């Protein structure tokens, strides 16, 4: 099997739940060698978060733990700390997403880690960052979403702010974390030979993607606000509507030309040629009327008629799919976006992005046993059998085999 373009990158993951582990997972899809560390008796909580597959293993763990070797090591003990530093000397990247101060209290501050390996890249993920008045406050993804302003823009004007239906802040941070690792490694390998610390907060990764509201307020002096099925600033026509036969569709237009195509689809040439709608600015001034015309057209027709009309006019209307429909969608099936691994019945979303010459791969899903690779990982960095036996006997390291013998 192709080892992948990142096979020369070694990552030690101390992360837990979503953001830190996802950053490593994204690179593991393209061959990075990931050693995930769990403390014996304190497994990553994502193993038990959410539903489980038929074999009793958490489905979220199966995808976040994929392509990772598992080491059970109590790095909060003196012996475990020293062993972790030995591992650090043999890796390129360390990922952690604990509250600020946790690794420092264990004697594993970035200064200590980088003294052991000056080329080490340390990705530190926290809710609000390593410094500032909020840095010591615990925060999960939803708290970070709240600070980014996203829920303020989601929902109906007369209703409460709404969070998205998936952990967007945590997953965005995983994506941004993978990018940050590659930037830092490129800089080190391009000449400096020196590692660095990446201080990544969960709220600011989403804030970066929520870019336009800030210049909108500071530059245009306009305040975006949630607007139900329409865009917060109503700068382009669009909305979500249900067809006569019960299919939900989203309608959108991003420029004047596509907006006129959409107006033709819902109101014919008379509406498209109306001088009031000659520009996006003009459409925005009469957005309530435009929205009501779109709504009336879509709700009066079956989905097939709506789709064909929009296709004929070069406009965009898309069916909003359920997850079951996504899994069987012909485009997703053609792109092989949802894949099975070996005989595993649980399918997962495959590697993204798609590279033609060095594609990503899923070699295995998250392994069910904590520390299943502990012994092979330690042997791989030259730890002799007697020392391994002593570490296992003391409980600093564990593996399924040692647990059975115990």
Secondary structure by P-SEA (a helix, b strand, c coil): ccccccccbbbbccccccaaaaaaaaaaaaccbbbbbbccccccccccccccccccccaaaaaaaccbbbbbcccccaaaaaaaaaaaaaccbbbbbccccccccccccaaaaaaacccbbbbbbcccccccccccccccaaaaaaaaccccccccccccccccccaaaaaaaaaaaaaaaaaaaaaaaacccbbbbbbccaaaaaaaaacaaaaaaaccccccccccccccccccccbbbbcccbbbbbbbbccaaaaaaaaaaccccccccccccccaaaaaaaaaaaaaaaaaaaaaccaaaaaaaaaaacbbbbbbccaaaaaacaaaaaacccccccccccccccccccccccccccccccccccccaaaaaaaaacccaaaaaaaaaacccccaaaaaac
